[in-house]
Amino acid sequence: MRKRYWKQITTAILAAGAALSLTACGGPKVELNDGTFKPMEEAELQFPQPDGTTLTGLISYPANTEADPNNRTIFKRLEEKTNLHVEWNAIPSNQWGEKIQTIMADPGSLTDFIFTAGFGENDLLRFAEQKVIIPLEEYIDAYMPNLKAVFDKYPEYRKMTTASDGHIYSLPWIEQLGANKTAIQTVGNMSFINKKWLDDLGLDIPQTVEEFEAALVAFRDNAAKLQADFGIEGDIIPMSCIVNDGDQDPSILINSFGEGYGDPDRGRHIAVTDDKEVIFTAGMEGFKEGIKWLHSLAEQGLIDPECYTHEWSQYVAKGKAHRYGVCFSWDVANIDNVEDFVPLPPLEKDGQRILTPQNGSFTSGYDRGRCVVTAVAQKPALVCAWLDQMYAPFQSPQNNWGTYGEDDEFDIFVLGKNDAGEDMLQHAPLEGASPVEVREAECVGGPLAILDEYYGVYVTCPDDAQYRLDWIEEFYTPYMTRNYVYPNVFMSQEDVKKLSDLQADIEKTVRAKKSEWIRDGGVDEQWDEYLKSLDAYGLQDYLALFQKYLDAYFAD
């Protein structure tokens, strides 16, 4: 699925202390608890609940899909099973970043829990300090057996979710697909090349930088032939991407330049050497040489001139019109189709072929701040007991991908049996449908855990995940020669703020220069000044902060 990154959230400071009664602007009185553990009798937490049990929740949903969460089959079945009704405040995903700011600052707008919070470290620590969200570790151990079982079996996830003060302020999203250098998250922005076009022009899949460039030139120079042979309307685009946009960025192409690190962490631009040293990839010679080469492609008219400005919808529209020779994404099925395209292996440059895995990927998919319980919740134990249902092995895959037995044209799953004769969710064939669109229509997201050992027992591996895992193992894992990636660490509030302040100027500079240099050139002439500006923005302090937590991680 296309990954999304949430904006930083700014809140008004709320008074700390014991239970408070606050009046929101023009709103009702809201009682906030002080975050101390509030136990409940086991009998009170049994499901199904007595009639009339209601909680309130805040959730985001993809635009142009079902707006009322209680109309989604997954939540209908959960309510039937638990006899607990959730009154939802649902916000379209494309408005979430803006609206959540106002909601978190207004106690009268808060709900018992925020199901799809997506909060970063700074958000979690700030909201905890302001007593807007509550610590959850005691509730997890007492009332969340499904999540506790995950933490017990994989203690690294508890460690990654625990703040430096020893508290757990959020419920994570965990998706295991593969492990270590074969984990599905090791490569995000895969590059795909149009095999149908290569065959039509009598070309092999490029293996080197030079062969890749020659293929793009062939696409450009044979545009009329390709249009006629395949009935393509619109201009042929040898290579398209979205510069600085996550999995659509072309940086994977530059891995083998220079020192061979590329720029796999496109938000922080760091990597870890085999000596456990944190380095800044966007300041290395290989980055400079790779960007210079990308400019040479742009200069020859081989890169989509709209790649600096077009949005996801425009990028996909051109892909679905079959106009691309090369494109970048998590899955080419989101852009065009898997039949005509093949993954492009790391390109060889001067006898070197290397791919640096993405940071955090060795522990598979993980989102620390997926869900939080707010100080509005007067029965946090009940909230946590209900949220623990999301971590049940049969429930998590449905929340993540979709469900079965719906009265519509397509279901992600059919209900089948495993080898032991027990119910198992079996992925239905996608049949050309976009996995993103189908899943967004059915899934609910939120906190969940899908472990590798669930496959074949509770759920089958998704077809698109399986072929992606196969691609990684065949085309990418053999070239992952680095031993480490930067782990998912939980920094202190002070250090998160320092890092955030430093990253703002550093990331802004890298993004601006990267686009400018690919489009207009000038990287050689401006490189020294660029490095000086990064140092002036505190690059060495930035790296020192990352190094501090890397050292602590390996010291444990």
N, C-alpha and C positions, 0 to 999 in steps of 0.2 A: 504494500500500500504506500501511497505517497505520504511522505512524512511531513508533519507540520510542526512549526516551532512557535511557541506562544511569546507574546510581547512581555516585557517587564511590567510589573503591576505596581502602581503607586497608591498608597492608602493614607487615610487620615489616622493619626495616632489615637488609639483607644486607651482609656485608663485601665491599668492593671489592678489586681487585687482580688478580693472575694467577689461573690455574686453581685452583679450590678443591675440596676434598672435604668435603662437609657431610653430616651425618646428620640426617634429618628425625625428628620425634617418633615414635619407634618404627618408623621406616621405613628403607629401604635407604640406603647411601651414594650420594650424587649428586655427580657431577663437573660443575662449572660452568666454561665457558671464559671468558676475560677479554674477549671481544668483539673481539680483533684479527682481521684478515682471514685466513681459512683457505682458501687456494686449493685447487682440485682439478683434476686432469687432465680435459680435455674428454671423453676416452673414458669416464671414470668417470661422466659426467653424461648419457650418451646414454640415450634411451628407445627400446625397453623395457629395463629394468634386468635384471641377473642375477637368477635365482630367489632368493628369500629376502630381498630388500631390503625393509626395513620402517622406517617412521617412526611417530612418535606425535603425535597431535593432540588438541586440546581444541576442542569445538564446542557451540553451543547449537542447540536445535531447538524449533519451536513445539509447545506442549502439544497432546496429542490427535492428533499426527501420528507418523510412523514414528520410533521411538526409536533404532534402530541405523543410523547413517549408511551403513554398508556394504551395507545393504539398499536404499538409494536408487539408482535406475537411473543417475543421474549419476556417482556414485562407483564403481558397478560398471563402467561403461564406462571411466572414468579408470584404474582398476586394470588392466583388460584392455589398454588402450593403453600404459600405462607399465610394467606388471609390477612396480609398487611398491605394497605393502600399507600401509595406515595403520591403526594401532591407535588407535581413538578413545575418548576420554572424553566422552560426550555428556550434556549437562545441559539440562533443559527451560528455555525462555526465561524463564518466570515465576519460576524459582529462580536464574537466572544472577547477578543483582546481589548476592545473598547469598553464594552458594557461591564465586564467583570471588575474593572477599576472602580466604577461607581458603586457596584453592589458590595464589594469588600469594605468600602468606606462608610457604608450605611447599615447599621445593625438592623434596622427595620426591613432591609431587603434580604437579609441572610436566611438561609434554610438550614435544616439540621445537618446536612452534608452536601458536599459539592462533588458530584459523581465523576465529572471529567475536568477536574481542576487544571491539570497540566502545569502545576506550579514548579518553578525552579528552586534551587537552594535558598536564594535570597528571599524569595517570596515566603517560603515555609518558615524561615527563621524570623523574618520580620513579623509575619502574622502571629507566630507563636509568642513573640515578645509582647505584642500588642494584645494578647489574650483573645484573638479572634478565632483561632483554631486551638484544639486541645491535644495533649499528648495521648498516644494510643497504645503504648507498649503493654500496659497492664490489661487493657481490654483484649488485645491480641492473644495474650497468654491465657486469659480466663475464658473468653467468649468467642474466639475465632479459631476453632480447631483446624479448619482447612488451610488458612494462611500459616498458622503455627507449624503445621506439618511440612509446608514448603520451606519455612525458615529453618526448621530442625534438620531437614535433609540437605539444604543448600545454605549453610550459615553465611556465605558471602552476601546473600541478598539481605539478610538482617543487618549485617555490617554496613552495607551500602545505603540502607534506609535509615540508619541511626545517626542522629546529629551529634556534634561534638560535645553537647551537654548530656548525652546519654539517652535522650528522648527520641521516640519515633512520632513524627508529626503527620505522616501521610501513609496511605496504602498504595503499594506499587502495582504497576502493570509489568508482567513478566511473560515473555514469549520465547521459549527455547526452540530453536530450529537449527540443528547442527551444533557443533561445539568447537571452541578454539579457532583454528585457522580454516575450518570448514563451516563455521557458523554463518547463517544467512546474512547477518549484519556486517560481516567483514568488508563487503563491497556494497556501497550504496549506488553511486552513479555509474552503473555499468554502461559501457559503450557498445552499441549494436550496429552492425553493418548489413546493408541490403544484399543478401546472398543471391537473390533473384537477379539483381542488376549485375552483380559480378559474373554470374554464369552467362548472362546475355552478352556480356562484353568479353567473355573468355578470360576472366581474371581469377586468380586465387585469392583466398582470404589473406590480407596483409599480415605480415609478421614483424616487419621493421618499420621505423619511422618513414623511411624512403618509399617503401612499398605502399604504405598508407596514403601518403601524399599523392603518389602516382594514381591510386585508385580514385581519389577525389577529383583529380584532374580529368581522368577518364569519364567520370560521371558528368562533369561540367561540359567537356568537349563533345560528348555523345548525347546531349540532352534531347535533341530532336528524335534520335533513334529510340531512346528510352520512353519518351512520351508516346511515340507511335506504337512501339511494341507492346506497351502495357496500358494504353488508353488513358494516360495521365492528363488531367486538366490542371493547368497552372504550371508555373516555372519549376524546373528541376532544382532542388536544393542539395548540393553535394553533402553538406554537414550542417545540422542545426543543433541548438542547445539553448539553455537559458543561463547566461553567465551570472555567477554568484547566487544561483538558486538551487542549493542542495543537490539532489540526485539528478538534476538536469544540467549541472555544471560540467564542462569538459575537462576538468583538471586531472582526471584519471589518465589522460593521454600523456602527461608529462612525468610519470613516475620514473622512467628510466633515464631521464636527463640528469646530468651532474652527479650528485651524491646518491641519487636514486630514492628520494623520499616522496617526491611529488607534493601534493597538498591535500591529503585525505580528510583532514578535519577542517572543513570549510567554514566553521564558525570561530574556531580558536587558533587554527594554523599551527598546531603543535604535533610533535611525534616524539617517540622514545627510542633512543639508540640502544644497541646491545649492551652498552655500559650503564644503562639505566639513567641516562642524561636526557632531560627535556630540551628539545631544540625547537626553533621557530622556522617552520618549513617555508613560509612566505618571505624569508630573508636569506634563503640559501641560493647558491649559484645555479643549482638545478631548476629552481623555480624561475629564476630570471631567464635561463636559456629556453625553458619550456614555453614561457609566455612569449618570448621573442619568436619562437617557431610558430606558435598559434597566430601571431600577427602576420607572419609571412603567408599563412593560409588565407587569412582575411584579405590580405592585399591582392591575392590571386582570385578573389571572388569565390572562394571555396567554402566560406562560412556564411550562414544566414545573416544578412545585415540587420535583421530585427532581433537577433539573439540577446541584445543588451536591454531591450525594452519590452518584448512581448510577454504576455502573461500565459499561465498554464493553459487556459482555454484556447488561445490562439495557437500555441505550440502544438496542442493535440489536434486541432482542426486541420492544420497542414499535414500532420502525420497521418491522420485518417484519410486524407486525400492521396496518400501514397507518394508524397513528393520528396521524401528524405532518402539520401544514400547512407548517412550515418546519423544516429541520434543517441541521446543519453537519458536513462531513467532507471528506476528500480526494476521495472519490468517493461519490456518493449510492447507487451500487449496493451499497455495503457496508452501507447503512442500510435502504434500501427498494428502489427500482428506477429505472432511467434513463428509462423510458417515461412515468411519471407526473409526474416532477419536472423542473424546468429551473433552471439557475443564475440566481441573483438578482444583477443588476448592482449596482455600488456605488450606494448611495442618495444622491440629491441632497438637500442641506440648504442653505437660504438661497442658492440658485443655484450651489452648489459641489458638484462630484462628483469625488472623488479616491480613488485607491487606492495605498497605499504598498507596493511589493513586499517580500517577505521578504528578510532579510539573507542574504548568501552565494549568492543564487539566480542571479545573472548568470553564474556559472561552472557552473551546472547542479548535478545531484546529486553530493554529495561527502561522504565520511566518511573523515577522515584516519587514524583508528586502527583500521581494520577488522581487520587481522591483524598479529601480531607473531611474531618468531622468538625463542625464549627461549635463555638461556645453557646450558640442558640439551643443546641440539643439538650433537652432536659433529661433524656434517657439515652445517654451515649452507649450504654451497654446494649440496648436494643438495636440502636443504629448499627453498631459493629456486628452484632449477631446476624442482622439482615445482610449487611455488606459481605459477610463471610460466605454467604450463599454464592457470591460471584466467583469465589475461589474453589468451588466444588469441581472436581475433574470433568464432570459431564456438562457443567454450566459454562465454565470459562471459554471453551472453544466456540460456543454459541454467541456469547457476548462479544468475542473477538471477530468472528467471521460472519455469523448469521445463523439461521435455524432451518427447521424442516417443517413440512406439513402446513405451509401457508396457502391461502387462497389467492395466489397470484401466478404470474407466468413462470417464475423461476425461484428455486430454493437453492441455497448453498449446499444443504445437506439432505440426504434421505436417511431415514432411521433404519439401521440394519443390525446385524449381530456380529460380535467378535468370536474368536475361536472357542471361547468358553460359553457361548450362547447368550451372552449378556448384551444389552442395548449398546450400540456403538453408532456414532455420527459418521456417516460415510459421505465424503465430498462428491457432489454431483458434477459431471463434466461441465466446464464453462461454455463449451460450444460457441466459442468466438466472442462471448460477452466479456466486457471489461471487468476484471476482478474488483477494481475500485468501486465502480458503480453498483455492482450487484451487492457487495458487502455493505456499502454505505446505506443501501435501502433496507437492510435487515438487522445489522449488528447494532449494539448499543454502547460498545466501548467500556470505559470505566475500569475499575480495579479487577485484575484477574491474573491467573497464572496457568500457563500451558507448559508442561514439562516434557522433555524428550520421551520419557517412559509412558506418556499417555497415548502416543501414536500406536495404532494397532490394538489398543485396549478400549479407550474411550472415543477415539476419533482417528480418522485417517489423515495422513499428511496432505495438505492442499496440493492439487496438481501443479499450480503455478509455483508454490513453494518448493515442491520436489524438483521440478525442472530447474529452478533457480539454484537449489543446493547442488544439483548435478553440474550445472554450469560452473559454480564456484570451485567445486572439487576438480573439474577437468581443466578449466581455463585459467584459474586464478591462484588456487592454493599452492600449486607447484612453484610459484614465483614469490610467495610470501616468505622471504628469507629473514625478516626481522623477528626477533624473539618476543618483543613486548609491544603492547599498546597501552595508552594511558587509561588507567582504570576509572571506574565510576566512584569517585571519592566525594565525601560530604564535608565541605569546608566550614569553618566557623563563620559566624555572621560578619565579624570584622574583616576576615579575609575575603569573603564573598563580595563585600562592598568594595574593598580595594580592587579586587579582580574585575568587578563590573565597571568601575570607573576607568581602569586602565584599558580594558577591552573596548570600551566605547570608541575611543579615538584610534586605537590600533586597528580595529576591524573596519572602521569607516575609511581609514587610509588605504588599507589593503584592497578593499572592494572597489574603491574609486580608481585606484591605480591599475588594478587588474583589468577592469573594463576599458579604461583609457588606453592601456598599452596594447591590448589585443586589437582594439579598433584602430588606433592611430599610430602605434609604434612609440619609440622613444625610450624604451626601457634601459638601454645601455647608457644613454646620456643622463637619465634622471636617477639611476640606481643609487649612487652614493648619497644623493640628497634625500632619497626615499629612506635609506637606512638611518640617516641622521635624524630624520623626522620621527621615525619609530623609536629611536633611542630617547629622543626628547619627550615622547609620550610615555616613557617608562617601560620600555620593552624588557630591560634586564630585571626590573622588579616583577614584572609580569611572569617571566620565566622562573624567577626565584620562588614565587608563590606555588606554581605548579610543581617545582622540584621538591619543595617542603613536604607536600602531601604525597608525592610519589615515594620519597624516602620513608615516610611514616607508614605507608601502605606495605612496603616490602619489609619493614622492620617488625611488623606484627607477626 
